[in-house]
């Protein structure tokens, strides 16, 4: 439920203004926030509020979320909107309107989102609703006058609308498949999505070559967020990395929301089987592995992310407790044990068990080094087994994306001869050339 609400507020057409972050005068604030110190009061209250919210969406939960947001040194306006989504259906109109007003004061300026949130429907017949919509529209009009290139903003909005349209069509088509559908059926349905992503990538590349990274000053917060969303969706890690470097520069100038940098960096780490830095890449019930859980909040604060990971996790519907050093060490040891089991099963020609063990070792994200991955890939490539060869090819892609210093050797190794007949081998050759 919480994820649906956050998608409604945060992700709808990527048009929400975004969380306010710890930036001022285009530079990071000198003041750093620590969960152990001045954030303790509002962090604890926020977690308790969302804990109650996830249980019963009670007025008490909304009160706690509202109060915690009021205590934040820099407000996350989305919390006010969440509180209003509880108050309105329960007939708490005064509190609902107050919450929305506070969101507007903190920078919210999109009337389309307000009108689309079903929980606010009971407010529509109140005279204050039209006044709110007018206020938001006026705020948006005033803000748009500060955007340097409104035409470019409209182009970016169009690209994102097309992205969302093909994804929605894909989901609709998938629902029509029956239980006999094959991987090939899903792949064919996904082709229009891949084509759209490639078009958007090329368009963004063209924009970058002319304007540099489209940040807040050039295209506004909305356009900047759309620009960030394009590499988020595109599977090309080299393209993501190129964008990440540009976003980093823009972040340092205060021209983009620092969450854009954190999320793209963490996504690249996840997709190349490495541990994330800022803890922004979330699974269903826990973050993907973090490289240094003990210092993740310090790193978040240094970048300009106000909310500690404990609050960020509760926004995603679950509570986060940092793993102990013993648990981290145990995870590393389990990965190495699974790798050793993989080698033993290969020797015993127990291929299915070998595949399972190497998959478990890889899932530890970073606890298996590049040389081990490469050796595993060579062993798997020589097997006449579809899953083994698929894992081998996946490993090779990751090593190339990581720009491993021995990646050029991949094309010269006889051990990979069996893979040459696979369609993916052409992609391996292309990626190696791109990486040089």
N, C-alpha and C positions, 0 to 999 in steps of 0.2 A: 504493500500500500504506500509506504513512504517513498519508494523509488518512483512509483507512478506520479505522486504529487510533485516530487522534485523534477521529474521529466516535464510535467506540465508547466512548471514555473521557469525552470532553468533552460530546458532544451527546445521548447517549442519554437521552431524556425530560427533557433539560435539568436533570438532577439532581445532577451533580457539584458539589462545593462551590466550584469555581473556583480559579484561581491565587491564591496569596497575593500581595498587592501591597504597595508601599512606603507603608503607612499605619500610624499608631500613635496610640492615644488619640483616634481619630476625626479626626485631622489628618494631613496629609502629613508625612513625615519631612523634616527639614531637610537630611539627607544626600542628595545627588544622585549617581546612579551614571553613569559615563561609560564608553563602550566603549573610549576611549583610555586610561583609568586603571585603577581597581580592578576593573572587570569583565573586563579583558583575558584573564586566565587562564581563568576558567570559560567565558567566551564562546567562546574559541578551542577549548577542549576539547569544549564542547557541539556546536558546529558540526561538528567532526571526528567526534564520536560519531554524530550523525544522518547525516552523509555516509556513514559506514560502514554504519549501519543501513539506509539506503535502498539500499545495494549488495547486502548479503548477510545482514543481520539476525544478525550474528555476536555471540558472547559478548564479544569485544573492544569492539564498539559499545556493548553494554549496560553494560560496565564504565565506558566513557568517559562515557556519559550519567549513570550513577549518581554517578561521582566529580564531574562538573561540577555536578550538582545539590547535592551536599554542599558545594561551594565557594560556591554562591550565597548572598548576604547574606540573602535571604528565599527559601525554597525553593518551587519549582513542583512540587507533589506529583504532578502528572500524569506527570512524567518518571520518577519511581520506578515508577509503574504500567507505563509503557512498558518499562522495564528488566526488570521481572518478566515481561512478556509474551515476552521473549526467553529469559530464564533458564529458565522453567518447561518449555517444550517440549524444551529441550536437556538436561534432567535436572539442572540446577543448582538443586536445591531450596533449599539453604541461602541462596543469593543471592536466589532468588525470594521466599522468605518474609521475608528481611531488607528487601528493596525494598518489599514491601507494608506491612510494619510501619512503615517510615519514612514511607510515604504516610499511614498512619493517625495517626502522631505529628504530622504536619504538617496534619492536619485532615480527612482523607478519612473519610467516615462513611456510605457507601451500600453495603450488602451485596448489593442487587439487581444493581448494576453488577459487583461482584466475581464473582458467580455467573454472570453472562451472558457474561463474557469467555472465549471458547473456549480461548484459549491457556493459561488457568489450569486446565483440566480435569484435567491430570495431578496436580494438587495436592490434588484433592478426596478422595482415599483416604488422605491423610496426617492423623494426629490433630491436627496443628497447624492444619489448615484450619477445622475446626469451632470451634476456639478463636479463630481470627481473625474468623470470622463473628460469634461471640458478642461479641467485643470491639467490632467495628464497630457492631453493633446497640445495644450499651450506650451507645456514644458518641453514636449518633443519638438514642436516648431521652433522654439527658442534655441534648443540644442542644435538642431539641424543647420541653423544659420552659422554655427561655429565650425561646421565640417568643411574642410578645404575642397574636397572633390565629391560632391553629392552624386554625380553621374557614375563615378566608380563604385560608390556605395550601392547604387541600384543594380549595377552589373553583378556585384558580389551576391546581393540578395537573390537575384535571378538564378545564379549558379547553385546556390544552396537550395532554392525551391525545387530545382530540377533534381538535385541529389535526393531530397526527401520524397519526391514523386516516384522516382524509380525504385527506391527502397520500399515504399508503401506498396507498389505494384508487385514487387518480388514477394513480399510477405503474403499478399493476397493470392498470388499464383501458387505459392507453397502450400497454402491451406487446401488447395484443390487436389493436391497429390494424394494418392492412396498408399497403402502399406507396401505395394510392390515397387514403389519409386526407387530408382538407383541413384548413386552418387552423380552419375552422368546427367540424370534428369534435373537434379538440383543445380549442377554446374551450368547447364544450358539456360535455366531460368535466371541465373545470376549474371549472364553475359551483358544485358543492358545496364546493370549496375556498374560493372567493371568499365564499360564503355563511357558511362557518364563520369565516373571517377577520373578516367584518363583525360576527358575533355576539360574537366575542372582543373586538373593538374596543369595542363598546358596553358589554360587561361591564366591561372595564378602565376605560372612561370613568366608569362608575357607581362603581367602587371608588375612583377618584381623587377624585371629587366628595365622597366621604364621608371617606376616610382620608388623602388626599394620595398621594404616590408610595409604593407598597408596597415598602419597603426591608427590609434584613436584620433590623432589630429587630422589625418588624411581622410579617413572614411568613418570616423566615429566608433564608439564601442561596439555597435552592432556589426559594422563592416569588418572590424578587426577580429571579432569572434568568428565570423564566417570564414575569413581568411585562414584562421587557425584550424577550423573544422575540416578544411579540405585536405591537408596532410594527415590529420587524425584518421580520416577514412581511407586514404590511398594506401595500398600495401607496400609501396616502394620505400624501403628504409633509407636509401640514399636521398630520396626526395624529402623524407621526413627530417633527416639530419641537416640538410641544406636549410630547410625552413627553421629548424631549431636554432641554428646559429644566428639567423636574422632576428628571430623572436628574442633571443638572449640580448642582442644589442638594443632592441626596442625596449625590452624590460628595464635595462640599465638606464635608459633615458626617461623612463616613466611613461612610455607611449603605448604600452599594452598592459593588460591585467597580468600580473606575474603567475597566476594560475595557469595561463596558457603555456608558459615555458615549463612549469613543473609537470603538467599533465602530458605534454608531448615528450618530454625527456623520459618520464616514467613509462610511457607507452612504448617507446623505442627499446627501453631496457627489457620490458616484458616480452616484446616480440622477438628479441634476440636472446631470450632465455637468460637474462641477467637480472640481478636484484635492483629494485627501484630505489631512488634517492629520497623522494619527498613523500612517498606513501599515498599518492593520488590515484593509483591504479587499483581499483577495488574488484574483488571477486564477489561471489554470492553471499559469503558469510565472513570474509576476512580480506585484508589487503593482500595483493600478491607479495611475495617475499621482499623484504626491505634490507638494504645492504648494512645499515647500522641503526637498528631500532632505537637504541639508547639516545641517539642524537638527532633523530628525525625531526623532532619539534624545533630544535635549535636551527636546523637547516631550513625548515619551513619559515621560521621567523626571519632569518637572515635574508631570505629571498623576498620577503614582504607578504607572506601568507599569515594572516592573523590567527586563524583557528588552528589549534593543535590537532593532531591526527585523531585523538579520541573523539573530538566533536565532528570532524570530517567523516569519520566512520559512522557515527550515529545518524548523520544525515542520510547515509546509505542503508539504514535499516538494521545495523548490528553494532554491538559494542566491541571495542578493541582494547586488548590488554597486551602490552609489549611482551614478547617472549623472553624468558630468562636466558642467561648466557649458556646454561646447561642445555636448554632446548635448542638453541642455535647450533651448538656443537654437536648435539645429537642428530640434527638434520643433516649436517655435513657428513657425519660418519655414516648415516643411513645411505646417503647418496653414493659414497665410496663402496659400501657393502653391496649395494645393488649393481654398481659397475663391475665389481669383482664377480658377482653371480652371473652377470651377463657374459663375461669372458668364459666362465666355466661352462655355461649352457651352450655357448658356441662350440667349445671343444667337444661337448657331449652330443652335439647336433640336435639339441632340444630347442628348435628355432622359436616356437611360440613363447616358451619361457624366457628365452633370450630377449625377444622383442619387448616383452612385458617389463623385464628388469631394466633395460636401457631407457625405456619410457619413464619409469619411476625415477631413475637417476637424473634424467634431464629435467624432470618437473621440480627439482630442488632449486632451479634457477641460479646458476653460477657456481654450484658446488662441484661441477665436473669441468675440468680445464679444457682448453682448446685442443691440446695434444690428445687427450683421452677421447674427446668427441671425434677427432679426425681418425684415430685408430678404430673407433667403433664404426664409423661410416665406411671405412675400407672393408671391415669384416662383413658388415651387412650387405654391402654392394655385391659381394661375390656369391650371395645366396640366391637360389631360385625361389624366392618368396616375395610376394607382392608387398606385404607390409614391411618387410625388412628393407626392401629397396626404397619404399616411400620414406621410411625413417632416415635412411642414408642420404637421400636427396634433401630432406629437410635440414639435416645437420650441415650439409655442404652450404646450403643457402645462408644459414645462420653464421657460419664461419666467414663467408664472403662479406655478409653485411657488417660483421664485426671488423672487417679489414684485417683479418689474421695475416701475419707476415708470410705464411707459407701457402696462401690461397692459390697462387699461380700454379703450384705443383699439382693441384687437383686435375687439371686438364692433361697432365703428363703421366698420371699413374695408371698402370695396366689394371690395377684392382678395380677400377671403375668401368671397365669395358662393358659389363652387363648393363650398365645404366645408359649407354649410348643410344639404345633403341627406345628409351623413354622420351616422351615429349618434353618432359621437364629438363632433359639434358641440354637442350638448346638454351633454356633460360639460365642454366648454370654457366654456360659459356658466355652469355651476354652479361651476366652479373660480374663475372671475373673481369671482363674487359672494362666495364663501367667503374670497377673498383680501383683500377690502376691509375 
